[in-house]
């Protein structure tokens, strides 16, 4: 069954945990009232549209703007300290609003005024990061910051980063130019990201400041829609690609967000993919994983510098 799906869909299913693939198959079987794998195999072979539906159901696209907002606050602090600035005034812009039902918020965001726990290890190594060396560079023409949102789903993550950096640049005109690449295997998610139109679910934890500054709200018969500013929407390069096979950009990145993807890979291919991410990083580049992911048993140049927010640094002095 898995071999058939791999052949028919082109998905690199060998990368994923077998239990994850079987759950995706079982979800489709339940949806079409298929009793067993043998019947589902026959259904696949006789219904060309089922392959498309399986691919659509295979992807996990749950996300929203500034998900795990304290991770973004940490990235903002890195940038501002690289600019020799205090981040107290900026933090209030990023801090999410509290919805009507606070109990629905993740535990770490229930108190909007809480202090963010920044890693001493990360900031003691700040001058080794390629972000610091590019931002703090005294040259008139500064090198751009290269950022990759890996498995970006419908675009909320890379757009959150773009809003954060654009907001800083408004106060620091000499701040480095930044280039953000965002990629996902799901072409429908990428198309949604390119449109830049979102629902209340996507903006539920975003601060009023960012909503007002970067979105226009429109009322529709099925609820409000939020149109992202063309300036932010056009600042992201969106790619439909299977990153387990190839990444279409040859850039070396200063920051890679790869959150909540490794948990779906089997151990062997997770290690292989981590090596790919490592190769895509500049010396001193940072890799941000999801809050349930880690590289505890990995070897190589990636060293944990923030255990709270699962941030790793390519452990070498900046080559800039």
C-alpha positions in Angstrom: 0.0 0.0 0.0 2.7 2.5 1.0 4.8 1.6 -2.1 1.8 2.1 -4.3 1.1 5.5 -2.8 4.7 6.5 -3.1 4.7 5.5 -6.8 1.4 7.1 -7.6 1.7 10.4 -5.7 5.4 11.1 -6.0 5.5 11.9 -2.2 8.8 10.9 -0.6 7.0 8.6 1.9 10.2 6.9 2.8 11.1 9.9 4.9 8.0 9.7 7.2 7.3 7.5 10.2 5.3 4.5 9.2 2.7 5.1 12.0 2.1 8.6 10.6 1.5 7.4 7.1 -0.8 4.7 8.3 -2.8 7.2 10.3 -3.2 9.3 7.1 -4.4 6.2 5.2 -6.8 5.3 8.0 -8.2 8.8 8.0 -9.0 8.5 4.3 -10.5 5.0 4.8 -12.8 6.3 7.5 -13.8 9.3 5.2 -14.9 7.0 2.4 -16.2 4.1 4.5 -13.5 1.7 3.4 -13.3 -1.4 5.7 -9.8 -2.6 5.1 -6.5 -1.9 3.3 -7.3 -4.3 0.5 -10.5 -2.5 -0.3 -8.8 0.9 -0.1 -6.1 -0.4 -2.4 -8.7 -1.3 -5.0 -10.4 2.1 -4.5 -7.2 3.9 -5.1 -6.6 2.0 -8.4 -10.2 2.6 -9.7 -10.6 6.3 -8.6 -8.1 8.8 -10.0 -9.4 11.6 -7.7 -8.6 9.6 -4.6 -4.8 10.1 -5.1 -5.4 13.9 -5.1 -7.5 13.7 -2.0 -4.9 11.6 -0.2 -2.2 14.1 -1.0 -4.4 16.9 0.3 -5.1 15.0 3.5 -1.5 14.0 4.0 -0.4 17.5 4.9 -0.7 19.0 8.4 -1.3 22.7 8.0 -2.4 23.9 11.5 -0.8 27.3 12.1 -1.6 30.9 13.0 0.3 34.2 13.1 3.0 34.4 15.7 2.5 30.8 16.9 4.6 30.4 20.1 5.0 34.2 20.2 7.9 34.0 22.7 10.0 32.4 19.9 9.4 35.5 17.8 10.2 37.7 20.9 13.6 35.9 21.1 14.4 36.5 17.4 13.4 40.1 17.9 15.7 40.5 20.9 18.6 39.0 18.8 18.0 41.6 16.1 17.7 44.5 18.5 20.7 43.6 20.5 22.7 43.3 17.3 21.5 46.9 16.6 22.7 47.8 20.1 19.1 48.7 21.1 16.9 47.9 24.0 13.8 45.9 23.1 11.4 47.1 25.8 9.4 49.3 23.5 9.2 46.7 20.7 8.0 43.8 22.9 4.6 45.4 23.4 4.0 45.4 19.7 4.6 41.7 19.4 2.8 40.6 22.6 -0.5 38.8 21.7 -3.9 40.0 22.8 -5.8 37.9 25.3 -9.0 36.4 23.7 -12.3 36.2 25.5 -11.5 32.7 26.6 -8.0 32.7 28.1 -8.2 29.0 29.0 -7.9 28.2 25.3 -4.5 29.8 25.1 -1.4 27.7 25.3 0.0 27.7 28.9 3.0 29.9 28.1 0.9 32.7 26.6 -1.9 32.9 29.2 -0.4 36.0 30.8 0.2 38.6 28.1 2.6 40.6 30.3 4.8 37.7 31.3 8.5 38.0 31.1 10.1 36.1 28.3 12.8 33.7 29.5 15.8 34.3 27.2 18.7 31.9 27.1 21.9 33.2 28.6 23.7 30.7 26.4 22.2 32.1 23.2 23.0 35.7 24.0 26.5 34.9 25.3 27.1 33.5 21.8 25.4 36.4 20.0 28.5 37.8 18.4 29.2 34.4 16.8 25.9 34.4 15.0 25.7 35.4 11.3 22.7 37.6 12.1 24.8 39.7 14.5 27.7 40.0 12.1 25.5 41.1 9.2 23.4 43.5 11.2 26.2 45.0 13.2 28.5 45.3 10.2 29.6 49.0 9.9 29.9 48.8 6.1 27.7 51.3 4.1 26.3 48.5 2.0 25.3 45.6 4.4 24.8 42.0 3.4 21.2 40.9 3.3 19.8 38.5 5.9 18.7 35.2 4.4 15.8 33.4 6.1 14.1 30.2 5.3 10.6 29.1 6.6 10.8 25.4 5.9 7.3 23.7 5.7 5.5 27.1 5.9 2.0 25.8 5.4 -0.3 28.7 4.5 2.2 31.4 5.2 1.5 32.6 8.7 5.0 31.9 9.9 7.1 33.6 7.2 4.7 36.6 7.1 5.0 36.9 10.9 8.8 37.1 10.5 8.4 39.7 7.7 6.1 41.8 9.9 8.5 41.6 12.8 11.5 42.6 10.8 9.7 45.3 8.8 8.5 46.9 12.1 12.1 47.0 13.3 13.3 48.5 10.0 10.8 51.3 10.3 12.7 52.5 13.4 16.2 51.6 12.1 16.5 52.8 8.5 20.0 51.3 8.3 18.8 47.9 9.3 19.9 45.2 6.9 17.8 44.2 4.0 16.2 40.7 4.5 15.2 38.0 2.1 12.7 35.4 3.2 12.1 32.1 1.3 9.1 30.0 2.4 8.4 26.5 1.1 5.9 23.8 1.4 5.0 20.5 -0.3 1.3 21.4 -0.4 0.6 23.5 -3.5 -2.8 24.5 -2.2 -1.3 25.9 1.0 1.2 27.8 -1.1 -1.6 29.2 -3.2 -3.4 30.3 0.0 -0.2 32.0 1.2 0.2 33.9 -2.1 -3.3 35.3 -1.8 -2.6 36.6 1.6 -6.3 36.4 2.8 -6.8 35.0 6.3 -9.6 34.2 8.7 -10.1 35.2 12.4 -8.6 31.8 13.3 -5.3 32.8 11.8 -5.0 36.1 13.6 -6.5 35.0 16.9 -3.3 35.6 19.0 -1.9 38.5 17.0 -1.4 41.8 18.6 -3.8 44.6 17.8 -0.8 46.7 16.7 0.2 44.2 13.9 -3.4 43.6 12.8 -4.0 47.3 12.4 -0.7 48.0 10.8 -0.5 45.1 8.3 -4.1 44.0 7.6 -7.3 45.3 6.2 -10.5 43.7 7.5 -13.4 42.9 5.3 -16.8 41.5 6.2 -18.2 38.6 4.3 -21.4 36.4 4.7 -19.3 33.7 6.3 -17.2 35.9 8.6 -14.5 38.5 8.5 -11.5 38.2 6.2 -8.2 39.8 6.8 -6.1 41.0 3.8 -2.4 41.1 4.3 -0.6 44.3 3.3 0.9 43.9 -0.3 4.2 45.2 1.0 4.5 42.2 3.3 2.9 39.7 1.0 5.3 40.6 -1.8 8.3 40.4 0.4 8.2 36.6 0.6 9.4 34.2 -2.0 6.9 31.2 -1.8 7.9 27.9 -3.3 6.0 24.7 -3.8 8.6 22.0 -3.2 9.3 18.7 -1.6 12.2 19.7 0.7 13.1 16.0 1.4 14.2 15.8 -2.2 15.7 19.2 -3.0 15.6 22.9 -2.0 15.4 25.2 -5.0 17.5 28.0 -3.5 21.3 27.8 -3.2 21.5 30.5 -0.5 23.2 29.9 2.8 20.7 31.0 5.4 21.2 33.0 8.6 18.0 31.8 10.1 15.9 28.7 9.4 12.5 28.0 10.9 11.7 24.3 10.7 9.1 23.8 13.3 6.8 20.7 13.7 8.1 18.8 10.7 10.8 16.5 12.1 8.3 14.8 14.4 6.8 13.2 11.3 10.1 11.8 9.9 11.5 8.4 10.8 14.8 8.5 12.8 17.1 7.6 9.9 15.7 10.2 7.5 15.3 12.8 10.2 19.1 12.6 10.7 19.7 12.9 7.0 17.4 15.9 6.7 19.0 17.6 9.7 22.3 17.4 7.8 20.6 19.1 4.9 19.5 21.9 7.1 23.0 22.2 8.6 24.4 22.5 5.1 21.9 25.3 4.2 23.1 27.4 7.2 25.8 30.0 7.2 28.4 29.6 9.9 26.8 31.0 13.0 23.3 30.5 11.5 20.4 29.6 13.7 18.0 26.7 13.4 14.6 27.0 15.2 12.7 23.8 15.8 9.3 23.1 17.2 8.7 23.0 21.0 8.4 19.2 21.0 11.5 18.7 18.8 15.2 18.4 19.6 18.5 17.1 18.3 19.6 15.4 21.5 21.6 12.6 19.8 22.7 14.4 16.7 26.3 14.9 15.9 27.7 17.6 13.7 28.0 21.4 13.9 24.6 22.2 15.3 24.7 23.0 19.0 21.8 23.9 21.2 22.0 27.5 22.4 18.4 28.0 23.7 16.8 24.9 25.3 13.6 26.8 26.1 12.8 27.7 22.5 14.7 24.9 20.8 17.2 27.1 18.9 20.5 25.6 17.6 23.5 27.4 16.1 25.9 26.2 13.5 28.9 26.1 15.8 31.5 28.0 14.0 32.8 31.6 14.1 31.0 33.8 11.5 32.7 33.7 8.1 31.5 37.1 7.1 
